[in-house]
Amino acid sequence: MKRLWSLFMIILLLTFLSACSDSPDTPIEPNENNMMINIKNNANFDFYGLETKILNHSQGMTNADGSIIENGEELRFEFLKEDFELDGEVEMETFILADGNVEDDVDRIQLNKKVTLELVNNKELFFEITGDSINEADLKRIK
């Protein structure tokens, strides 16, 4: 009976602890301290990641296993109020990472088009990358 009671308490504790944790699959939502930028891969070429640069702050996004970004996959970038003031109009530069080696900048290809956007707290912007090759890649706003 004592074992059964111990097992019951362990299961109850584990259930309680799992209910309190955030799921890793739960996306970060925009709030008063951040701004989200989503970039969907609709390109007809392979690439391994993206990097965005706003002001002097850049963020890169790749798959942890080094695999290519699948067609239709969406990459989410979070810009925080603590990194820079989310106020005013800025240009965003975007770079395509053409290989899985993030240690070098050899295959870090800048898109020719810079995107102008308004920095606003609690906002989410949506873009897509299209094109048949990296040299023809285009970033455009979809929402």
Secondary structure as GFF3:
##gff-version 3
##sequence-region A 1 143
A	DSSP	alpha_helix	2	20	.	.	.	ID=ss1
A	DSSP	beta_strand	34	41	.	.	.	ID=ss2
A	DSSP	beta_strand	49	54	.	.	.	ID=ss3
A	DSSP	beta_strand	57	62	.	.	.	ID=ss4
A	DSSP	beta_strand	74	80	.	.	.	ID=ss5
A	DSSP	beta_strand	87	97	.	.	.	ID=ss6
A	DSSP	beta_strand	108	110	.	.	.	ID=ss7
A	DSSP	beta_strand	115	120	.	.	.	ID=ss8
A	DSSP	beta_strand	123	130	.	.	.	ID=ss9
A	DSSP	three_ten_helix	134	136	.	.	.	ID=ss10
A	DSSP	beta_strand	138	141	.	.	.	ID=ss11
###
